[in-house]
Amino acid sequence: MKFGEAPIQILKDFFHQKSPDKEREMPEYYAKTLALNNQFLGLDMFLILLLSFVFFHHIHLLPVVLFLILNVKIFYAGRMTMKVNLLLHTVVTIAWTGWYIWTFGWGSGGQHFLLCVVLLNFFAIYISPAMKVIYFFLLIIVRMLFYAYTLQNAPVLPLSSGFNVMFQTINSIVLFFSIAGSCIILSTNIQQAERKLLIANEELHKEAETDVLTGLPNRRSMIVEMQQFILENPKEQYCIAIADIDLFKRVNDTYGHNCGDYTLKTIAECFMKRAENYLVCRWGGEEFCFFFPRMNLDDAGLLMRNISIDVRELKLEFEEARFGITITAGVQENDFHSSLDKIIEEADEKLYIGKNSGRNCVIV
């Protein structure tokens, strides 16, 4: 990415975000971040008011009222919307900053708590990107107005260098802990959301490639696997078999579709017993497709016959029904000039030869 492109792309992504149409319950991560910022701002107020009273015997009604409002806001935060919470927190922070600068001046760092409002503003999901930017620039304007005021007016209580360091230290420590705590909450939430998204995507990917009933790969994923093998191993031999459950409709008609589902799942489990040598998928309905990589027709045919014997020996029991089942299969070998679709078609043709020959057989 060229110089200057990253900021532009970030802004494009930011403004393409969509905020929900209606404000609903405040997200837990935001409620925790808001509560943390309220508590740290309250702590800073308490310490500064205490020190100003102890050392300067100075007490003013406005910061006391702000401190009380902040504590009431902490108590009722869960009953207010995100926008109202953010607005009240902004008003209290600006009022506290204004009083602080008016009283002690610019040098001891009380104005830095506006940074916490910036953070809360950009993580408020119910506020549109445009409004967040407007809010952000308004905070900058407020901060610059405070600074302009200090250039023209001396503080009510000028601090000595020692007290200035003390107040700066308190403000810095409380501010940095507030920001660090907020970042911990927000980053943890982002990581948890990403983890959930990854897991959900993995599950969706698995569902997209898996037959829900049998747990076998589905037709689409099987074709991808076969194509990938052919692409990576163009000179390797392989065989394909199409197998069909004999008289499966009779099972459904006699014992019901639940029994039919049980039969499909049981046969799929049987197919998987030897699956270290091949791939198998549910091709559709009662049909299954087998892919035998690096096998010639003799080896694949022998293995397919063993699989059919395994199926024939199954003792199926569903509720009060006791029955057996057989399969018919057609196996076709790669001839190195036909397409994958053609080989599958030839295997399917052999399957129907087996069906017309009495079923319960493997045609190679």
Contacts in CASP RR format, 6 or more apart in sequence:
PFRMAT RR
TARGET T0000
AUTHOR 0000-0000-0000
METHOD contacts of the structure
MODEL  1
MKFGEAPIQILKDFFHQKSPDKEREMPEYYAKTLALNNQFLGLDMFLILL
LSFVFFHHIHLLPVVLFLILNVKIFYAGRMTMKVNLLLHTVVTIAWTGWY
IWTFGWGSGGQHFLLCVVLLNFFAIYISPAMKVIYFFLLIIVRMLFYAYT
LQNAPVLPLSSGFNVMFQTINSIVLFFSIAGSCIILSTNIQQAERKLLIA
NEELHKEAETDVLTGLPNRRSMIVEMQQFILENPKEQYCIAIADIDLFKR
VNDTYGHNCGDYTLKTIAECFMKRAENYLVCRWGGEEFCFFFPRMNLDDA
GLLMRNISIDVRELKLEFEEARFGITITAGVQENDFHSSLDKIIEEADEK
LYIGKNSGRNCVIV
1 9 0 8 1.000
14 129 0 8 1.000
15 129 0 8 1.000
15 130 0 8 1.000
17 129 0 8 1.000
19 125 0 8 1.000
19 126 0 8 1.000
19 127 0 8 1.000
19 128 0 8 1.000
19 129 0 8 1.000
20 125 0 8 1.000
20 126 0 8 1.000
23 81 0 8 1.000
23 82 0 8 1.000
23 83 0 8 1.000
23 126 0 8 1.000
26 34 0 8 1.000
26 78 0 8 1.000
26 81 0 8 1.000
26 82 0 8 1.000
26 85 0 8 1.000
27 82 0 8 1.000
27 125 0 8 1.000
28 189 0 8 1.000
29 123 0 8 1.000
29 185 0 8 1.000
29 186 0 8 1.000
29 188 0 8 1.000
29 189 0 8 1.000
30 82 0 8 1.000
30 120 0 8 1.000
30 123 0 8 1.000
30 124 0 8 1.000
30 125 0 8 1.000
31 77 0 8 1.000
31 78 0 8 1.000
32 185 0 8 1.000
33 119 0 8 1.000
33 120 0 8 1.000
33 123 0 8 1.000
33 182 0 8 1.000
33 185 0 8 1.000
33 186 0 8 1.000
34 77 0 8 1.000
34 85 0 8 1.000
34 86 0 8 1.000
34 89 0 8 1.000
34 120 0 8 1.000
35 74 0 8 1.000
35 77 0 8 1.000
36 178 0 8 1.000
36 181 0 8 1.000
36 182 0 8 1.000
36 185 0 8 1.000
37 89 0 8 1.000
37 116 0 8 1.000
37 119 0 8 1.000
37 120 0 8 1.000
37 178 0 8 1.000
37 182 0 8 1.000
38 70 0 8 1.000
38 73 0 8 1.000
38 74 0 8 1.000
38 77 0 8 1.000
38 89 0 8 1.000
39 74 0 8 1.000
40 116 0 8 1.000
40 174 0 8 1.000
40 175 0 8 1.000
40 177 0 8 1.000
40 178 0 8 1.000
41 70 0 8 1.000
41 89 0 8 1.000
41 92 0 8 1.000
41 93 0 8 1.000
41 96 0 8 1.000
41 113 0 8 1.000
41 116 0 8 1.000
41 178 0 8 1.000
42 67 0 8 1.000
42 70 0 8 1.000
42 71 0 8 1.000
43 174 0 8 1.000
44 110 0 8 1.000
44 113 0 8 1.000
44 170 0 8 1.000
44 171 0 8 1.000
44 174 0 8 1.000
44 175 0 8 1.000
45 63 0 8 1.000
45 66 0 8 1.000
45 67 0 8 1.000
45 70 0 8 1.000
45 96 0 8 1.000
46 67 0 8 1.000
47 170 0 8 1.000
47 174 0 8 1.000
48 63 0 8 1.000
48 100 0 8 1.000
48 167 0 8 1.000
48 170 0 8 1.000
48 171 0 8 1.000
49 59 0 8 1.000
49 63 0 8 1.000
49 64 0 8 1.000
49 67 0 8 1.000
51 166 0 8 1.000
51 167 0 8 1.000
51 170 0 8 1.000
52 58 0 8 1.000
52 59 0 8 1.000
52 103 0 8 1.000
52 157 0 8 1.000
53 59 0 8 1.000
55 163 0 8 1.000
56 157 0 8 1.000
58 103 0 8 1.000
58 157 0 8 1.000
60 99 0 8 1.000
60 103 0 8 1.000
62 95 0 8 1.000
62 99 0 8 1.000
63 96 0 8 1.000
63 99 0 8 1.000
63 100 0 8 1.000
66 92 0 8 1.000
66 95 0 8 1.000
66 96 0 8 1.000
66 99 0 8 1.000
69 88 0 8 1.000
69 92 0 8 1.000
70 92 0 8 1.000
73 85 0 8 1.000
73 88 0 8 1.000
73 89 0 8 1.000
73 92 0 8 1.000
77 85 0 8 1.000
78 85 0 8 1.000
80 88 0 8 1.000
81 126 0 8 1.000
82 124 0 8 1.000
82 125 0 8 1.000
82 126 0 8 1.000
82 127 0 8 1.000
83 124 0 8 1.000
83 126 0 8 1.000
83 127 0 8 1.000
86 117 0 8 1.000
86 120 0 8 1.000
86 121 0 8 1.000
86 124 0 8 1.000
86 127 0 8 1.000
89 117 0 8 1.000
89 120 0 8 1.000
90 117 0 8 1.000
90 121 0 8 1.000
90 139 0 8 1.000
93 113 0 8 1.000
93 114 0 8 1.000
93 116 0 8 1.000
93 117 0 8 1.000
94 114 0 8 1.000
94 117 0 8 1.000
94 142 0 8 1.000
96 113 0 8 1.000
97 110 0 8 1.000
97 111 0 8 1.000
97 113 0 8 1.000
97 114 0 8 1.000
97 146 0 8 1.000
98 111 0 8 1.000
98 146 0 8 1.000
100 108 0 8 1.000
100 110 0 8 1.000
100 111 0 8 1.000
101 110 0 8 1.000
101 111 0 8 1.000
101 146 0 8 1.000
101 149 0 8 1.000
101 150 0 8 1.000
101 155 0 8 1.000
102 149 0 8 1.000
102 153 0 8 1.000
102 155 0 8 1.000
102 156 0 8 1.000
103 155 0 8 1.000
103 156 0 8 1.000
103 157 0 8 1.000
104 110 0 8 1.000
104 155 0 8 1.000
104 156 0 8 1.000
104 157 0 8 1.000
104 158 0 8 1.000
104 159 0 8 1.000
104 167 0 8 1.000
105 150 0 8 1.000
105 155 0 8 1.000
105 158 0 8 1.000
105 159 0 8 1.000
106 146 0 8 1.000
106 147 0 8 1.000
106 150 0 8 1.000
107 159 0 8 1.000
107 164 0 8 1.000
107 168 0 8 1.000
108 159 0 8 1.000
108 163 0 8 1.000
108 164 0 8 1.000
108 167 0 8 1.000
108 168 0 8 1.000
108 171 0 8 1.000
109 167 0 8 1.000
109 168 0 8 1.000
109 171 0 8 1.000
109 172 0 8 1.000
110 167 0 8 1.000
110 171 0 8 1.000
111 143 0 8 1.000
111 146 0 8 1.000
111 147 0 8 1.000
112 171 0 8 1.000
112 172 0 8 1.000
112 175 0 8 1.000
113 171 0 8 1.000
113 175 0 8 1.000
113 178 0 8 1.000
114 139 0 8 1.000
114 142 0 8 1.000
114 143 0 8 1.000
115 175 0 8 1.000
115 179 0 8 1.000
116 175 0 8 1.000
116 178 0 8 1.000
116 179 0 8 1.000
116 182 0 8 1.000
117 139 0 8 1.000
118 136 0 8 1.000
118 139 0 8 1.000
119 179 0 8 1.000
119 182 0 8 1.000
120 182 0 8 1.000
121 127 0 8 1.000
121 132 0 8 1.000
121 135 0 8 1.000
121 136 0 8 1.000
121 139 0 8 1.000
122 132 0 8 1.000
122 136 0 8 1.000
123 186 0 8 1.000
124 132 0 8 1.000
127 135 0 8 1.000
159 167 0 8 1.000
208 220 0 8 1.000
208 221 0 8 1.000
209 217 0 8 1.000
209 218 0 8 1.000
209 220 0 8 1.000
209 221 0 8 1.000
210 216 0 8 1.000
210 217 0 8 1.000
210 218 0 8 1.000
210 221 0 8 1.000
211 217 0 8 1.000
211 218 0 8 1.000
211 281 0 8 1.000
211 282 0 8 1.000
213 261 0 8 1.000
213 264 0 8 1.000
213 265 0 8 1.000
213 282 0 8 1.000
214 264 0 8 1.000
214 265 0 8 1.000
214 268 0 8 1.000
214 282 0 8 1.000
215 268 0 8 1.000
215 282 0 8 1.000
216 268 0 8 1.000
216 271 0 8 1.000
216 272 0 8 1.000
216 280 0 8 1.000
216 281 0 8 1.000
216 282 0 8 1.000
216 288 0 8 1.000
217 225 0 8 1.000
217 279 0 8 1.000
217 280 0 8 1.000
217 281 0 8 1.000
217 282 0 8 1.000
218 281 0 8 1.000
218 282 0 8 1.000
219 281 0 8 1.000
219 282 0 8 1.000
219 283 0 8 1.000
219 284 0 8 1.000
219 289 0 8 1.000
221 281 0 8 1.000
222 279 0 8 1.000
222 281 0 8 1.000
222 283 0 8 1.000
222 289 0 8 1.000
222 291 0 8 1.000
223 340 0 8 1.000
225 279 0 8 1.000
225 291 0 8 1.000
226 238 0 8 1.000
226 240 0 8 1.000
226 279 0 8 1.000
226 291 0 8 1.000
226 340 0 8 1.000
227 340 0 8 1.000
229 236 0 8 1.000
229 238 0 8 1.000
229 291 0 8 1.000
229 293 0 8 1.000
230 238 0 8 1.000
230 340 0 8 1.000
233 293 0 8 1.000
233 294 0 8 1.000
235 336 0 8 1.000
236 293 0 8 1.000
236 294 0 8 1.000
237 294 0 8 1.000
237 295 0 8 1.000
237 296 0 8 1.000
237 333 0 8 1.000
237 334 0 8 1.000
238 291 0 8 1.000
238 292 0 8 1.000
238 293 0 8 1.000
238 294 0 8 1.000
238 295 0 8 1.000
238 333 0 8 1.000
238 334 0 8 1.000
239 291 0 8 1.000
239 292 0 8 1.000
239 295 0 8 1.000
239 296 0 8 1.000
239 297 0 8 1.000
239 299 0 8 1.000
239 300 0 8 1.000
239 301 0 8 1.000
239 331 0 8 1.000
239 332 0 8 1.000
239 333 0 8 1.000
239 334 0 8 1.000
240 289 0 8 1.000
240 290 0 8 1.000
240 291 0 8 1.000
240 292 0 8 1.000
240 331 0 8 1.000
240 332 0 8 1.000
240 334 0 8 1.000
240 343 0 8 1.000
240 344 0 8 1.000
240 347 0 8 1.000
241 289 0 8 1.000
241 290 0 8 1.000
241 292 0 8 1.000
241 300 0 8 1.000
241 301 0 8 1.000
241 304 0 8 1.000
241 329 0 8 1.000
241 330 0 8 1.000
241 331 0 8 1.000
241 332 0 8 1.000
241 347 0 8 1.000
241 362 0 8 1.000
242 283 0 8 1.000
242 287 0 8 1.000
242 288 0 8 1.000
242 289 0 8 1.000
242 290 0 8 1.000
242 329 0 8 1.000
242 330 0 8 1.000
242 344 0 8 1.000
242 347 0 8 1.000
242 348 0 8 1.000
242 350 0 8 1.000
242 351 0 8 1.000
243 287 0 8 1.000
243 288 0 8 1.000
243 289 0 8 1.000
243 290 0 8 1.000
243 304 0 8 1.000
243 307 0 8 1.000
243 308 0 8 1.000
243 327 0 8 1.000
243 328 0 8 1.000
243 329 0 8 1.000
243 330 0 8 1.000
243 351 0 8 1.000
244 286 0 8 1.000
244 287 0 8 1.000
244 288 0 8 1.000
244 327 0 8 1.000
244 328 0 8 1.000
244 329 0 8 1.000
244 351 0 8 1.000
244 355 0 8 1.000
245 251 0 8 1.000
245 263 0 8 1.000
245 264 0 8 1.000
245 267 0 8 1.000
245 286 0 8 1.000
245 325 0 8 1.000
245 326 0 8 1.000
245 327 0 8 1.000
246 325 0 8 1.000
246 326 0 8 1.000
246 327 0 8 1.000
246 328 0 8 1.000
246 355 0 8 1.000
246 359 0 8 1.000
246 360 0 8 1.000
247 359 0 8 1.000
248 260 0 8 1.000
248 263 0 8 1.000
248 286 0 8 1.000
248 325 0 8 1.000
251 259 0 8 1.000
251 260 0 8 1.000
251 263 0 8 1.000
251 323 0 8 1.000
251 325 0 8 1.000
252 259 0 8 1.000
252 260 0 8 1.000
254 321 0 8 1.000
255 318 0 8 1.000
255 319 0 8 1.000
255 321 0 8 1.000
255 323 0 8 1.000
258 318 0 8 1.000
259 318 0 8 1.000
259 319 0 8 1.000
259 321 0 8 1.000
260 318 0 8 1.000
262 316 0 8 1.000
262 318 0 8 1.000
263 316 0 8 1.000
263 318 0 8 1.000
263 325 0 8 1.000
264 282 0 8 1.000
264 285 0 8 1.000
264 286 0 8 1.000
266 314 0 8 1.000
266 316 0 8 1.000
267 288 0 8 1.000
267 311 0 8 1.000
267 314 0 8 1.000
267 325 0 8 1.000
267 327 0 8 1.000
268 280 0 8 1.000
268 282 0 8 1.000
268 288 0 8 1.000
270 307 0 8 1.000
270 310 0 8 1.000
270 311 0 8 1.000
270 314 0 8 1.000
271 280 0 8 1.000
271 288 0 8 1.000
271 290 0 8 1.000
271 307 0 8 1.000
272 280 0 8 1.000
273 310 0 8 1.000
274 303 0 8 1.000
274 306 0 8 1.000
274 307 0 8 1.000
274 310 0 8 1.000
277 292 0 8 1.000
277 295 0 8 1.000
277 303 0 8 1.000
278 290 0 8 1.000
278 291 0 8 1.000
278 292 0 8 1.000
278 293 0 8 1.000
278 295 0 8 1.000
278 300 0 8 1.000
278 303 0 8 1.000
279 290 0 8 1.000
279 291 0 8 1.000
279 293 0 8 1.000
280 288 0 8 1.000
280 289 0 8 1.000
280 290 0 8 1.000
280 291 0 8 1.000
281 288 0 8 1.000
281 289 0 8 1.000
282 288 0 8 1.000
283 289 0 8 1.000
288 327 0 8 1.000
289 344 0 8 1.000
290 300 0 8 1.000
290 304 0 8 1.000
290 307 0 8 1.000
290 329 0 8 1.000
290 331 0 8 1.000
292 299 0 8 1.000
292 300 0 8 1.000
292 303 0 8 1.000
295 303 0 8 1.000
296 333 0 8 1.000
297 331 0 8 1.000
297 332 0 8 1.000
297 333 0 8 1.000
297 364 0 8 1.000
298 364 0 8 1.000
300 331 0 8 1.000
300 333 0 8 1.000
300 364 0 8 1.000
301 331 0 8 1.000
301 362 0 8 1.000
301 364 0 8 1.000
304 329 0 8 1.000
304 330 0 8 1.000
304 331 0 8 1.000
304 362 0 8 1.000
304 364 0 8 1.000
305 362 0 8 1.000
307 327 0 8 1.000
307 329 0 8 1.000
308 326 0 8 1.000
308 327 0 8 1.000
308 329 0 8 1.000
308 360 0 8 1.000
308 361 0 8 1.000
308 362 0 8 1.000
311 325 0 8 1.000
311 326 0 8 1.000
311 327 0 8 1.000
312 324 0 8 1.000
312 325 0 8 1.000
312 326 0 8 1.000
312 360 0 8 1.000
314 324 0 8 1.000
314 325 0 8 1.000
315 322 0 8 1.000
315 324 0 8 1.000
316 322 0 8 1.000
316 323 0 8 1.000
316 324 0 8 1.000
316 325 0 8 1.000
326 359 0 8 1.000
326 360 0 8 1.000
327 360 0 8 1.000
328 351 0 8 1.000
328 354 0 8 1.000
328 355 0 8 1.000
328 358 0 8 1.000
328 359 0 8 1.000
328 360 0 8 1.000
328 361 0 8 1.000
328 362 0 8 1.000
328 363 0 8 1.000
329 351 0 8 1.000
329 361 0 8 1.000
329 362 0 8 1.000
329 363 0 8 1.000
330 347 0 8 1.000
330 348 0 8 1.000
330 350 0 8 1.000
330 351 0 8 1.000
330 353 0 8 1.000
330 354 0 8 1.000
330 362 0 8 1.000
330 363 0 8 1.000
330 364 0 8 1.000
331 347 0 8 1.000
331 350 0 8 1.000
331 362 0 8 1.000
331 363 0 8 1.000
331 364 0 8 1.000
332 343 0 8 1.000
332 344 0 8 1.000
332 346 0 8 1.000
332 347 0 8 1.000
332 350 0 8 1.000
333 343 0 8 1.000
334 343 0 8 1.000
335 343 0 8 1.000
338 346 0 8 1.000
350 363 0 8 1.000
350 364 0 8 1.000
351 363 0 8 1.000
353 363 0 8 1.000
354 361 0 8 1.000
354 363 0 8 1.000
357 363 0 8 1.000
END
